[in-house]
Amino acid sequence: MKKLIFAGLAATLCMAGVAQADVATGTYTVEGTNLDGSSYSGTATITLSSDTTCHIHWSTGSESDGICMLYGNAFAAGYVFKTGGVGLVVYEVMDDGSLEGVWTIDGQSGAGTEILIPQ
């Protein structure tokens, strides 16, 4: 299963079209599922840090910060929890501006899901 997730990620990044999707800076409502299938919610804030990168901060019961980038319609972020731990999330930018993604944490099995909805 891990190979399928990473193979899918590589294919998504390689096949991304020339057209760049738009990701709005600002605050998003977060709806997600944890690695164990339980749900969580909160907010995420995206701010530009250069013309190609951004910062993202999640507040979902725990706090985490990451660096992010947009490539075609793929939006990816590496992040670190305030309590430790490193993770990766890859979103697809949807036509309505929401971001639908899958995430994982280094050293833990499984994958969670997450949707960011612009506020």
Secondary structure by P-SEA (a helix, b strand, c coil): caaaaaaaaaaaaaacccbbbbbbccbbbbbbcccccbbbbbbbbbbbcccccbbbbbcccbbbbbcccccccbbbbbbbccccccbbbbbbbccccbbbbccccccccbbbbbbbbcc
